[in-house]
Every structure is written in C-alpha cells, then in structure tokens.
Amino acid sequence: DTNNTSLEIDSESTTANIVNIAAPVANAGHIINIESADALTTGSAIRVDSGGTALASTATGGLVEILHSGDSDSNVNNLLYIINDDAGSTGTTGLKIQQDSTGPALVAMGNVGIGTASPNASAQLHILDTDSDAVFSLQSSNSSGRRWSFIASDNGGFYLKDESVGIRVSVDTSGN
C-alpha cells in the first residue's frame, strides 16, 4: 500500500529525548529541511499536539522552544521567520494566536515594531506605515462601544477620531 506512514518511531522512553541531533557541525544550509511540501492541501507540514494535563513548562519555557544562546554580536537573527511569499495569497494570515483561557495571548518582553524592524528605543510600541497614515484603533465589544483611532497622518498632523462621527481632536505640525 502506498498510503502508509514512511517513518514511525515508537519509543518507551519517559525522560530521555526520543530524537536527538547532537551538536551538528553544519555551518550552512538547514539541519532539518522540508522541501517543497507543495502537494499539501489539508493538514500541516509540522504539527505539535499535546493534551497532557501535567505540562509544567514554567515561565521560561514552553511546549515548543526556540533558544538562541550564542553571542551573535550585531548580526541580524530572526529566531522565528514567517513569510507569505505570494502576493496573491490575500487570505493567508502570517501569524494567528487563539487563546481560549484567561492567560495572555501574547507577551512581548521588549519593544514591539509594527511596520518597522527597528522600533524606537523609547517606545514599547512603534507603528510605522510607509504608504499613508499610521493608525491605531481601540474598540469595546459591547453594543454601545465605539471605535476610536489615533492617527499619525502623513501630512504631519495627529488626530483622535471617533470612527462613527469623525475627528474629535486635531493637532497640526505647529501644535495647534
């Protein structure tokens, strides 16, 4: 039969690694490579599923860990790099996080840049739009909740806009 698992590992180990790649010496290329999974129409290229109720990953670890402990000086290192390399894939979400418990869906320890790879060092959140106005919106989910937008305009102005009514506060480049 051609529709069977190609490689299956059945281990009885309870504390040792099931698969271990010890100190690879490769200095280019990929240690593990999944090449052109183009025929995949449903499912996933990689799936990690844990239903364990006793997982104690602590605040410094997790079910999946990406660790970089080498001193790379000023070299740019993206520990997780997600790219949708097809402009026609307009329905593709680059990163989706769904949190069904009361814990935070995302914790970012450090400055966060949206639209910029080098956020302002004095800002915890830096939003840059190189095409037009940079907009940050807040909205309550209740029935009377309005959506408010903070707008840094490409004309140099700053605006606070009630999206159901219009601009409520306007500051021009001279501070008026």
C-alpha positions in Angstrom: 0.0 0.0 0.0 1.4 3.4 -1.0 -0.5 5.4 1.6 1.3 4.5 4.8 3.5 6.3 7.3 7.1 6.4 5.9 8.9 6.7 9.2 7.4 5.9 12.6 9.2 6.0 15.9 7.7 4.1 18.8 9.7 4.8 22.0 9.1 3.7 25.6 11.4 6.4 26.9 9.9 8.5 29.6 12.7 11.0 30.3 15.2 10.8 27.5 15.0 12.5 24.1 13.1 10.5 21.5 15.0 12.1 18.6 18.3 13.9 19.3 20.6 15.6 16.8 23.7 16.0 18.8 25.9 19.1 18.0 25.6 19.2 14.2 28.7 20.8 12.6 26.8 22.1 9.6 27.5 25.9 9.2 25.2 26.5 6.2 22.0 25.0 4.9 19.4 23.5 7.2 19.7 20.9 9.9 16.1 19.8 9.2 14.6 20.7 5.9 11.1 20.0 4.5 11.5 20.8 0.8 8.5 21.9 -1.3 5.5 20.4 0.5 3.5 21.8 -2.4 1.1 18.8 -2.7 -0.2 19.5 0.8 -3.8 20.8 0.6 -5.1 19.9 4.1 -3.2 19.1 7.3 0.1 20.7 8.3 3.8 20.5 7.4 4.6 20.3 11.2 2.1 19.6 13.9 2.7 19.5 17.7 -0.2 18.3 19.7 -0.1 17.9 23.5 -3.2 17.0 25.5 -1.1 16.5 28.6 -2.6 18.0 31.8 0.6 18.0 33.7 2.8 20.0 31.4 4.8 22.3 33.6 6.8 24.4 31.1 7.3 27.3 33.6 7.6 30.9 32.7 10.9 30.4 30.9 9.9 27.6 28.6 7.1 26.2 26.6 5.7 23.3 24.6 7.8 24.5 21.7 11.0 26.3 22.5 13.3 28.2 20.2 16.5 29.0 22.0 19.5 31.1 20.9 22.3 31.4 23.4 25.2 32.3 21.2 26.7 35.8 21.1 25.9 36.9 17.6 27.1 40.5 18.1 25.3 42.8 15.7 24.3 40.1 13.2 20.6 40.1 12.5 19.0 36.9 13.7 15.3 36.2 13.3 14.5 33.3 15.7 11.2 32.7 14.0 10.8 34.0 10.5 7.3 33.8 8.8 6.9 35.0 5.3 4.0 34.7 2.9 5.9 34.9 -0.4 2.9 35.2 -2.7 1.1 38.5 -3.0 -1.9 36.7 -4.4 -2.4 34.8 -1.2 -4.7 37.5 0.3 -6.5 35.1 2.6 -3.3 34.0 4.3 -2.7 35.1 7.9 1.0 35.4 8.8 0.5 34.5 12.5 -2.7 33.6 14.3 -2.9 33.2 18.0 -6.0 31.9 19.6 -6.1 31.9 23.4 -9.1 30.1 24.9 -8.1 30.6 28.5 -7.7 33.7 30.7 -3.9 33.9 30.2 -2.4 36.5 27.8 -2.5 35.6 24.1 0.8 37.3 23.6 3.6 38.5 25.9 6.3 40.7 24.3 9.2 41.5 26.5 10.9 44.4 24.8 10.0 47.0 22.2 7.5 45.9 19.5 7.6 47.3 16.0 4.6 47.0 13.6 5.7 48.0 10.1 9.3 48.6 11.3 12.2 46.3 12.1 13.8 48.9 14.3 11.3 50.3 16.8 12.0 53.5 18.7 14.0 52.5 21.7 11.9 54.8 24.0 8.6 53.3 22.8 7.2 50.0 23.9 5.0 50.0 20.7 6.1 51.7 17.5 3.7 51.7 14.5 5.0 52.8 11.1 3.1 52.9 7.9 5.3 53.9 4.9 2.3 54.2 2.5 -0.1 56.5 4.3 -1.4 57.4 7.8 -0.3 55.2 10.7 -3.5 54.2 12.6 -4.0 52.6 16.0 -7.6 51.7 16.9 -9.4 50.8 20.1 -12.9 49.4 20.3 -15.1 48.0 23.0 -17.1 44.9 22.1 -20.3 46.0 23.8 -23.3 47.3 21.8 -22.5 51.0 22.5 -18.8 50.5 22.0 -17.3 53.0 19.5 -14.1 52.6 17.7 -11.6 55.3 18.3 -8.5 55.7 16.2 -5.2 57.5 16.9 -3.8 58.7 13.6 -0.3 60.0 12.8 -1.0 61.5 9.4 1.4 61.5 6.5 0.8 65.3 6.5 2.5 65.6 9.9 -0.7 66.0 11.9 -2.1 63.9 14.8 -5.8 63.1 15.1 -8.1 61.4 17.6 -11.0 60.1 15.5 -14.4 58.7 16.7 -15.0 56.4 13.7 -18.8 56.7 14.0 -18.7 60.6 14.0 -15.4 61.9 12.7 -12.3 63.6 14.0 -12.7 64.9 17.6 -9.1 66.2 18.3 -6.7 67.6 15.7 -3.1 68.7 16.2 -1.2 70.2 13.3 2.5 70.4 12.8 2.8 73.7 14.7 1.0 72.2 17.7 -2.4 73.8 17.2 
